[in-house]
């Protein structure tokens, strides 16, 4: 295909995917299934895509961008207390799932031990793209959401090494590392990648704050580019690049960066493009005519064991130490969505021409489609059934700021979303620091200067001018009132 044809087809696919995402939301279907279906359709009537090596490379690149987007939109205040539980799920939990699924595949499906372990490793990780896109539409307590999202951000790291090792074993090349050495290597790469992400993110925050770029649009580009650089550094140093990019993005997203909201919005847009391209490409790689009923039934059987046995068992054994209520454990178990990651991992043995790799890819594809259709649309209903969400969790306030270099001050733009408890609060009741002032309110596209007794309404945009020293106090107070109402932190602060 010529370049102009590629651009035409790519733009049409992108627009169709955007419309499909909107239709999927209205019908209660996960977008990723519609994107996979679009890819299958394109592969059948437009272009027969069969390059597993290219799919593997592009899949990893898309996953880097998706993890970066997830990190930029993760709040450190929420994820901090969830890290121990999430890391245990991403390591020990993955190992438990692999053992259970591999046992089922070997003793029930009749796969040889190496292929059974490979199937367990491929299907065990939760998918960041599915979790970030589906879970954020469900109102949940912050700790519960943080555990699930952080797990999906970290569990790709050990899986990459496990799948690569299992693929080598299936090719008869063996492995010089014993089980204990393999576990040590996984932990070293994961922790090393996380530490690298902290360092790169810390340096990035200070670099982006200290450099006055000539255009505001350069800050989002620099932020995302910095996060992707962390992945490259991690891979070069033989550490987990996936852990590095996720942690770097978390640090950058929670750092006091200029145009932070714009950076998050840009990362979200890039994440959507990566998801669309990833799922469409994987759909094109699949061959529905190759799917047979035995393969489909084997995929459903493996998925059932993973979803109803391995996942609940791993969640219980990992989270019982943290005194997490059984209702929340049950929801975490059900919310362990599998999406692109298992299919991407299935391209590793496919690209290496491992024995039975094509059948394994078809089995994983069938499993992902069936259980994503089962789990993703039912998450809100399961959350209400288990009483982990009332559907009325407070909506966080959106805050953006830009430096005013000539007067050493910052101008903050605060949007009051639906559900925020800032609604009904007066300007006086915000109790901002003495040198901070709400200079303008924009309501229904009409700006006006507010009085101290002016009431804030849903949908308002507040322009607040403050000095650099008080900006974090203003931001903290606004978020606190948005979550807890006008009396939030009154006793502690008074």
Buried (B, 14 or more C-beta within 10 A) or exposed (E): EEEEEEEEBEEEBBEBBEEBBEEBEEEEBBBBBBBBBBBBBBBBEEEEBEBBEBBBEBBBBBBBBBBBBBBBBBBEEBBEEBBBBBBBBBBBBBBBBBBBBBBBBBEEBEBEEBBBBBBBBBBBBBBBBBBBBBBEEBBBBBBBBBBBBBBBBBBBBBBBBBBBBBBBBBBEEEEEEEEEEBBEBBBEBBBBBBBBBBBBBBEBBEEBEEEEEEEEEBBBBBBBEBBBBBBEBBBEBEBBBBBBBBBBBBBBBBBBBBBBBBBBBBBBEBBBBBBBBBBBBBBBBBBEEEBEEEBBEBBBBBBBBBBEBBBBBBBBBBBEEBEBEEBBBBBBBBBBBBBBBBBBBBBBBBBBEBBBBBBBBBBBBBBBBBBBEBBBBEBBEBBBBBEBBEEEBBBBBBBBBBBEEEEEBBBBBBBBBEBBBBBEBBBEBBBBBEEBBBEBBBBEEEEEEBEEEBEBBBBBBBBBBBBEEBBEBBBEBBBBBBBEBBEBBBEEEE
